[in-house]
Amino acid sequence: MPNKKITYITLIVVVVGLIFSWFVYGKNSENRARMKARQADMAEHNPQLLERLISANEKLEQILKDNPKDAQSWFELGSNKSSLGDYTGAIKALKKNVELDRISLTGLNNLGLIYQELKEYDKAEAAFIEMTKREKDLTDGYLLLADLYQLTGQKDKETAARQKIDEIIKARP
């Protein structure tokens, strides 16, 4: 009997490992394919921009090795990686920016838009809600939420977000 139990456990471990590998490498291969396509398009239509972005990323990565708490460099790296189609790298950099810079909303904005593009709507919503928490009297986060809710067919939430926008605008002097 112990051999049968070991066989089942081994089978379960192998299946879980395969599922995990598919999930991790599947996302990475999507990211690589998107990067390759974006960079090929850029190389054809605007090779100077491609060179500048790649060069800027190398410089930013060096800056961040020396000063890992440079929020602005994390933001710029995330924005550049997004432009190059590297959403995985962009997300990592923008998360670091958002962690280090508790005032700026642009990192959250870009992070939410990337998640929206990836159809990870819960994460997009979380980023946009964090924008509204950080700056309650700014309509940007609510506009992004309203657009997201419209995209995902959440009419009640869209209406509530648009009402909040109207309240903010009416309260202005």
C-alpha positions as a Markdown table, in Angstrom:
| # | Residue | x | y | z |
|---|---|---|---|---|
| 1 | Met | 0.0 | 0.0 | 0.0 |
| 2 | Pro | 2.7 | 2.6 | 0.7 |
| 3 | Asn | 3.9 | 2.4 | -2.9 |
| 4 | Lys | 0.5 | 3.2 | -4.2 |
| 5 | Lys | 0.3 | 6.2 | -1.9 |
| 6 | Ile | 3.7 | 7.4 | -3.0 |
| 7 | Thr | 2.5 | 7.0 | -6.7 |
| 8 | Tyr | -0.5 | 9.1 | -6.1 |
| 9 | Ile | 1.4 | 11.8 | -4.3 |
| 10 | Thr | 4.0 | 11.9 | -7.1 |
| 11 | Leu | 1.3 | 12.1 | -9.7 |
| 12 | Ile | -0.3 | 15.0 | -7.8 |
| 13 | Val | 3.0 | 16.9 | -7.5 |
| 14 | Val | 3.7 | 16.4 | -11.2 |
| 15 | Val | 0.3 | 17.7 | -12.2 |
| 16 | Val | 0.5 | 20.7 | -9.9 |
| 17 | Gly | 4.0 | 21.4 | -11.2 |
| 18 | Leu | 2.8 | 21.3 | -14.8 |
| 19 | Ile | -0.2 | 23.6 | -14.1 |
| 20 | Phe | 2.1 | 26.0 | -12.3 |
| 21 | Ser | 4.7 | 25.9 | -15.2 |
| 22 | Trp | 2.0 | 26.5 | -17.8 |
| 23 | Phe | 0.6 | 29.5 | -15.8 |
| 24 | Val | 4.1 | 31.1 | -15.3 |
| 25 | Tyr | 5.6 | 30.4 | -18.7 |
| 26 | Gly | 2.4 | 31.0 | -20.5 |
| 27 | Lys | 2.2 | 34.5 | -19.2 |
| 28 | Asn | 5.9 | 35.0 | -19.9 |
| 29 | Ser | 5.6 | 33.8 | -23.5 |
| 30 | Glu | 2.6 | 36.2 | -24.0 |
| 31 | Asn | 4.7 | 39.0 | -22.7 |
| 32 | Arg | 7.7 | 38.0 | -24.9 |
| 33 | Ala | 5.4 | 37.8 | -28.0 |
| 34 | Arg | 3.9 | 41.2 | -27.3 |
| 35 | Met | 7.4 | 42.7 | -26.8 |
| 36 | Lys | 8.7 | 41.2 | -30.0 |
| 37 | Ala | 5.7 | 42.4 | -32.0 |
| 38 | Arg | 5.8 | 45.9 | -30.5 |
| 39 | Gln | 9.6 | 46.3 | -31.0 |
| 40 | Ala | 9.4 | 44.9 | -34.5 |
| 41 | Asp | 6.7 | 47.5 | -35.3 |
| 42 | Met | 8.7 | 50.2 | -33.7 |
| 43 | Ala | 11.9 | 49.1 | -35.5 |
| 44 | Glu | 10.0 | 49.5 | -38.8 |
| 45 | His | 8.2 | 52.7 | -38.2 |
| 46 | Asn | 10.4 | 54.6 | -35.6 |
| 47 | Pro | 13.8 | 52.9 | -35.1 |
| 48 | Gln | 15.2 | 56.0 | -33.4 |
| 49 | Leu | 12.5 | 55.8 | -30.7 |
| 50 | Leu | 13.2 | 52.1 | -30.2 |
| 51 | Glu | 16.9 | 52.9 | -29.8 |
| 52 | Arg | 16.2 | 55.7 | -27.3 |
| 53 | Leu | 13.9 | 53.6 | -25.2 |
| 54 | Ile | 16.3 | 50.7 | -25.0 |
| 55 | Ser | 19.2 | 53.1 | -24.2 |
| 56 | Ala | 17.1 | 54.9 | -21.6 |
| 57 | Asn | 16.1 | 51.6 | -20.0 |
| 58 | Glu | 19.8 | 50.6 | -19.7 |
| 59 | Lys | 20.6 | 53.9 | -18.0 |
| 60 | Leu | 17.6 | 53.8 | -15.7 |
| 61 | Glu | 18.5 | 50.2 | -14.6 |
| 62 | Gln | 22.0 | 51.4 | -13.8 |
| 63 | Ile | 20.6 | 54.4 | -11.8 |
| 64 | Leu | 18.3 | 52.1 | -9.9 |
| 65 | Lys | 21.2 | 49.7 | -9.0 |
| 66 | Asp | 22.9 | 52.7 | -7.4 |
| 67 | Asn | 19.7 | 54.2 | -5.9 |
| 68 | Pro | 16.8 | 51.7 | -5.7 |
| 69 | Lys | 14.6 | 54.3 | -3.9 |
| 70 | Asp | 14.5 | 56.7 | -6.9 |
| 71 | Ala | 10.7 | 56.7 | -7.4 |
| 72 | Gln | 10.9 | 58.8 | -10.6 |
| 73 | Ser | 13.3 | 56.4 | -12.2 |
| 74 | Trp | 11.0 | 53.5 | -11.4 |
| 75 | Phe | 8.2 | 55.4 | -13.0 |
| 76 | Glu | 10.2 | 56.2 | -16.2 |
| 77 | Leu | 11.4 | 52.6 | -16.4 |
| 78 | Gly | 7.8 | 51.3 | -16.1 |
| 79 | Ser | 6.6 | 53.7 | -18.7 |
| 80 | Asn | 9.4 | 52.8 | -21.1 |
| 81 | Lys | 8.9 | 49.1 | -20.6 |
| 82 | Ser | 5.2 | 49.5 | -21.3 |
| 83 | Ser | 6.0 | 51.4 | -24.5 |
| 84 | Leu | 8.2 | 48.4 | -25.5 |
| 85 | Gly | 5.4 | 46.0 | -24.8 |
| 86 | Asp | 7.1 | 44.5 | -21.7 |
| 87 | Tyr | 4.0 | 44.7 | -19.4 |
| 88 | Thr | 5.5 | 42.3 | -16.9 |
| 89 | Gly | 8.5 | 44.5 | -16.5 |
| 90 | Ala | 6.4 | 47.6 | -16.5 |
| 91 | Ile | 4.1 | 46.3 | -13.8 |
| 92 | Lys | 7.1 | 45.5 | -11.5 |
| 93 | Ala | 8.6 | 48.9 | -12.1 |
| 94 | Leu | 5.3 | 50.8 | -11.6 |
| 95 | Lys | 4.5 | 48.9 | -8.4 |
| 96 | Lys | 7.8 | 50.0 | -7.0 |
| 97 | Asn | 7.1 | 53.6 | -8.1 |
| 98 | Val | 3.7 | 53.5 | -6.4 |
| 99 | Glu | 5.2 | 52.0 | -3.2 |
| 100 | Leu | 7.9 | 54.7 | -3.1 |
| 101 | Asp | 5.9 | 57.7 | -4.2 |
| 102 | Arg | 2.8 | 58.1 | -2.1 |
| 103 | Ile | 1.9 | 61.4 | -3.7 |
| 104 | Ser | 2.1 | 60.8 | -7.4 |
| 105 | Leu | -0.9 | 59.3 | -9.1 |
| 106 | Thr | 0.6 | 58.7 | -12.6 |
| 107 | Gly | 2.1 | 55.3 | -11.6 |
| 108 | Leu | -1.3 | 54.1 | -10.4 |
| 109 | Asn | -2.9 | 55.5 | -13.6 |
| 110 | Asn | -0.4 | 53.6 | -15.8 |
| 111 | Leu | -0.6 | 50.5 | -13.7 |
| 112 | Gly | -4.3 | 50.4 | -13.9 |
| 113 | Leu | -4.3 | 50.9 | -17.7 |
| 114 | Ile | -1.8 | 48.1 | -18.2 |
| 115 | Tyr | -4.0 | 45.8 | -16.1 |
| 116 | Gln | -7.0 | 46.9 | -18.1 |
| 117 | Glu | -5.2 | 46.1 | -21.3 |
| 118 | Leu | -4.3 | 42.6 | -19.9 |
| 119 | Lys | -8.0 | 42.2 | -19.0 |
| 120 | Glu | -7.1 | 41.9 | -15.3 |
| 121 | Tyr | -10.0 | 44.1 | -14.4 |
| 122 | Asp | -9.9 | 43.5 | -10.6 |
| 123 | Lys | -6.3 | 44.7 | -10.5 |
| 124 | Ala | -7.1 | 47.7 | -12.7 |
| 125 | Glu | -10.0 | 48.6 | -10.4 |
| 126 | Ala | -7.8 | 48.3 | -7.3 |
| 127 | Ala | -5.3 | 50.7 | -8.9 |
| 128 | Phe | -7.9 | 53.2 | -9.8 |
| 129 | Ile | -9.6 | 53.0 | -6.4 |
| 130 | Glu | -6.2 | 53.6 | -4.8 |
| 131 | Met | -6.0 | 56.8 | -6.9 |
| 132 | Thr | -9.3 | 58.0 | -5.5 |
| 133 | Lys | -8.1 | 57.3 | -2.0 |
| 134 | Arg | -4.9 | 59.2 | -2.4 |
| 135 | Glu | -6.6 | 62.2 | -3.9 |
| 136 | Lys | -10.3 | 62.4 | -3.1 |
| 137 | Asp | -10.9 | 65.7 | -4.8 |
| 138 | Leu | -9.5 | 64.7 | -8.2 |
| 139 | Thr | -11.8 | 63.3 | -10.8 |
| 140 | Asp | -9.1 | 61.3 | -12.7 |
| 141 | Gly | -9.5 | 58.1 | -10.7 |
| 142 | Tyr | -13.3 | 58.2 | -10.9 |
| 143 | Leu | -13.2 | 58.8 | -14.6 |
| 144 | Leu | -10.9 | 55.7 | -15.0 |
| 145 | Leu | -13.2 | 53.7 | -12.8 |
| 146 | Ala | -16.3 | 54.8 | -14.8 |
| 147 | Asp | -14.7 | 53.8 | -18.0 |
| 148 | Leu | -13.6 | 50.5 | -16.6 |
| 149 | Tyr | -17.1 | 49.8 | -15.3 |
| 150 | Gln | -18.6 | 50.7 | -18.6 |
| 151 | Leu | -16.1 | 48.3 | -20.3 |
| 152 | Thr | -17.0 | 45.5 | -18.0 |
| 153 | Gly | -20.8 | 46.1 | -18.0 |
| 154 | Gln | -21.1 | 47.2 | -14.4 |
| 155 | Lys | -23.7 | 49.9 | -14.9 |
| 156 | Asp | -24.5 | 50.6 | -11.2 |
| 157 | Lys | -20.8 | 51.1 | -10.4 |
| 158 | Glu | -20.3 | 53.2 | -13.5 |
| 159 | Thr | -23.3 | 55.4 | -12.5 |
| 160 | Ala | -21.9 | 55.8 | -9.0 |
| 161 | Ala | -18.5 | 56.8 | -10.3 |
| 162 | Arg | -20.0 | 59.4 | -12.6 |
| 163 | Gln | -22.1 | 60.8 | -9.8 |
| 164 | Lys | -19.0 | 61.2 | -7.7 |
| 165 | Ile | -17.3 | 63.1 | -10.6 |
| 166 | Asp | -20.3 | 65.4 | -10.7 |
| 167 | Glu | -20.1 | 66.0 | -6.9 |
| 168 | Ile | -16.4 | 66.8 | -7.1 |
| 169 | Ile | -17.0 | 69.3 | -10.0 |
| 170 | Lys | -20.0 | 71.0 | -8.2 |
| 171 | Ala | -18.0 | 71.4 | -5.0 |
| 172 | Arg | -15.2 | 73.3 | -6.8 |
| 173 | Pro | -15.3 | 77.1 | -6.3 |
